[in-house]
Amino acid sequence: MNAFQAWLQGAVGKSRLEEVLALLLFCPMLILMLQNHDHAAFRASDINRIVVTGIVLASYIVIVKVQVWLPDVLVRFMAGGIRFMRDALPFMLCIVIYTNMHNMVHIVNPNDVDPMLAEWDLALLGFHPAVELQPWVTEPLTDTMAFAYSLFFIHPLILPLILYWRGQYEYFRYTMVCLILTFYVGYIGYILFPATGPKYELAELFTVRLNGTAITDQLEFLMNVEISERTRRDAFPSLHNAITLQTLLFAALYVRWYFWLMLPLALLLFAATIYLRYHYVVDMLAGYVLALVVFWLGPKLERAWNRWARLY
């Protein structure tokens, strides 16, 4: 084994599973963005997102290395904060990679599969659910659905924080690893199956507009300001459904009171993915399958990775 192989093996052995996955996705993503910076998919806001991504990655590297750079007495004094940042930054990196992935999907795979997904819905149900829900559209309902949909990033933040605060570190690790792994597998799904969702594919079938109040308008603005609906391909699988279901499952295992608190909001979010015309039913089903598979597999991978890492 040469010096580089030994260094690489040691570096990987000291890293966590989700950290290695983040770098495996971040590096090709950065190369693609640099090579295609003038592509029509990119806008001025992309530079903001890549800068934020760089800051988060640099912060992660500093936190990992700080124990080597700082005096031991200072490291011991800052141990709690250093550990928390080491635990939190991989999830932050996962989210910023999520915001950068959407615009790049068409660069890698320009072949949208919306017609196929719409046909699958018809074959499965005999109708398009988002179209059939039009008689039920009202401003208050649209506001409610938009609010529930916007909680996508809130649910998977609160549960790990509860587990961390309670000192249930093993459960915290299982939850975080599974959530991050689900995100990353979902990103690969976006590339393999680019889709914009019923909102655009079935536009000619919608005769009722989803008019909400200023609440809906503001929530849509916050969701779209950095991730343009015109360019993103993030329908299949539905990570809104996958991540929310997975958070529910871990809450049922570890924090039962939070499960009951979250359940009605999660059910509204599931319905909102169809009502707001963001997803097909097959997107939802794919998200649920992904959530269940990773929920079962993730803790096993975490334990296996830790056993392997201890060897190095």
Phi, psi and omega in degrees: 000125180280176185297320181295316179298320179295318178296316182297316180297318178294319180295317179294319181297332179272353182265163177266163184303312183291334178289319178294317178299320180298315181291325178295330177271322185294318186297308176295328177297316180296319179298316179297319180294321179291322181286332187239032184297338180262010180292150182299337182291338185267149179230178181300328182292342181297325179296325177296317183291321180289329175294315178298318178300316179297321179295316179296317179296316179297320179297320178299315180297318179298316181297320180294322185269349189298330180292339177272323186282322187270155175299150184302320182296323179288322178298317179296322180294324184261012190304316182297315180293321179296317181295317180298316180295321178297324180284327187273325188298322177301325177290320177298318179296322177300318182290318181290329172296321177303315181290338180270339187290324191304311185290343185267348185303315183292337176291321181278317183219100184276007186261097179293145182247017181305315179303321180294316181295320178297321178294321178298320177298316179297317180295324183281319188246334184087002179201169176261110185305318182298325179289318183290341181278356185303322179298342183266358185290125173219161179298312180299319180293320178297318177299317180297315180294320179296320178296313180299318181296325183288349181278007184308316181273347183280314181305310182285356173270318186293313183300310177301323178296322177298313180297320180294315181296325180280356179079015179270071192292322180298315178295322176301315181295315180300316181296312183295315180299317181293317179298314181294318179297322177297316176304311186292321176295323177298321178300319178296323176298321178301320182288319181287327184228071181297131181204142180265339180102170183299332183308325181254319182295323183252024187306323184289346180269347182271120179251353179242126179280148178274070181277122173245189176271194178299337179298309179297317181300317181291319179295319177295322178298316181295324180285330187259349186299327180248350181227094186293132176297336183292334187243343187280149177230092189218039184265320188240120356280164179281107178287334174303315179286318183296308183294320181293317177298316181296320176298319177300316182297316179291325176296319178298327179283315195248328184223082190298322181296325180288329176302312182291327177291321184279333190306309181296323178292324178293318179297321176296319178298317178303313180294324183296329180298330176272312183303317182278002172070027179273332188222152169275164177296323180294332173298316180299313182297319178297321177296319179294318178298315178301315181300316182292318180297313181290325176302321178281319188274326188305308179301325177295318178296320179299315179293319180295318180297318180296321178297317179293317182298325182296338178292338186244000000 
